[in-house]
Amino acid sequence: MANEVWDIPPQSARRPDVPRRLRLGLRIGVAALSFVILIGSGLAWATFQNFTSHIPHGAAVPGLGGAHDADGKDQNILLVGNDSRAGASAAELKALSTANDGGSVNTDTMMVLHVPANGGRASIISFPRDSWVSIPGHGKGKINSAYGTAYSAAKDARHSETAAQSDGIILTIKTINSLTGLHIDHYMQVNLLGFYRISNAIGGVTVCLNAAQNPNTDSDQFGRGYSGINLPKGVSVIKGSQALAFVRQRHGLPRGDLDRIQRQQYFLGAAFRKVTTAGVLLNPFKLHDLLGAVGSSLLVDPSLDLLKLGRQFQEMSAGNITFKTIPNDGAQLIYPDGVETSIVQVDTAAMPGFIRQLQGKNADPGLAGAKAATPSSVTVDVLNGTQTVGRAGRNADQLRALGFKVNNILSTTPSADTVIEYPSGKESEAKAVSGAVPGANLVQTSSVDRVTLVIGANGVQVKGLATSKPATGKSKPTSTKQPAKTSVAAKTSGLGCIN
């Protein structure tokens, strides 16, 4: 029987040496997640025709201004979460284990909802908060700093709270456009309190954990209890403070913020599925509570038609939404101005292919027309991205048995998926290796000099080897190659367990 976990209060004791800004950061990552629950209830918009009149509006989205739009008529909606608890009751503040500070400039959740103009499958793209990017007019920095930089400048100029938040959103939009080439058509900001209320309004979401998560199961200096999480191994139904803890935890997880993103995508898939069931949409009391929670949580651009957006999602099932994370090389340490900084290195070379995939095209236009090379003409590097010793060697031996040449056999940082990386001009060689490793992702990147097979934790190996059991996620937090990671909501809502 599933364990019922109904709004377990987070641990009241906090480590005195944990900086306040980090505590705030852990409360943010949940806010923007509420949007799927919101837009999943398309029937709600038809039922409450005057609902949108109460939603506050921020500044308009800047036009293209002659810039190239990478995906043409496709629609992109920025979904951003901030840490505001304004309007929370005393009981809600206690459940959130926080004080009402009048709002916050922090934003650690950034996603883009991509809706193809041709009616194809929609995608939700996650941007790791520590992605090291160019921020227009402000040099290099973590992507989540764009919002705070513009917000602080606006507040210093004595702008209103709404105007300051709008400035933060607009600079985030410009940063994402510069990184991806995608034009952001609309935005939707959801606050932390809204997520808490929405998760309660839908009656909670069912999740499954690979291992128990509680304050006493981790020796990490921050501790798993840092987020307030207290959940057993296996299946639980979570809402309120435990839903918050589930989607905001990153300390104590094998891949840190990248695992947190996977948690958020997992939760969204399950929540969307629940909202689109009759249990919520056809229950007038739950529907009323859901709309009330949504209405108290949003800031949107003036031209976003929520009714139209709701109707679009009403026509979709959970299986028609794909979750992706921008291609990246995982967590790394850099030293800007001599200061050690932990970042997520974005694989900008793989970004054009990632955007083409959003449009249903081949990531590499030259790959489709390339003829697979003969194995004897292909030299491959084989890297072990798992915690299983010897896996690269076994795959290298199998490649040799199939006629390939192998150059380097090395270990690398953990990879969730098995990936075939290749530089421009090596499409034919990559295609040959792809035929030998069914199920591996093909990623064109300038970060390798030859075709490189990275063995990941999803069990995909060179054909002829027994499929291995995916790793359970007990490795230490290290960087992870994330080549346009994709998961389908239907799979997550089917209760596969997660870190």
Secondary structure, DSSP 8 states (H G I E B T S, - for coil): --EEEE-----S---TTS-HHHHHHHTTTTGGGHHHHHHH-HHHHHH-TTGGGGS-B-------TT---TTTT-EEEEEEEE---TT--HHHHHHHT----S------EEEEEEE-TTS--EEEEE--TTBEEEETTTEEEETTHHHHHHHHHHHHTT--HHHHHHHHHHHHHHHHHHHH-----EEEEEEHHHHHHHHHHTT-EEEEESS-BSTTS--SSS-GGGGT--B-SEEEEEEHHHHHHHHH--TTSTTTHHHHHHHHHHHHHHHHHHHTSHHHHT-HHHHHHHHHHHHTTEEE-TT--HHHHHHHHHT--GGGEEEEE--EEEEEEE-GGG--EEEEEE-GGGHHHHHHHHTTS-SSHHHHH-----GGG-EEEEEE-SSSTTHHHHHHHHHHHTT-EEEEEEE-S-BSS-EEEE-TT-HHHHHHHHHHSTT-EEEE-TT-SS-EEEE-TT---STTS-------S-S-S---BBSS-EEEHHHHHTT--B-
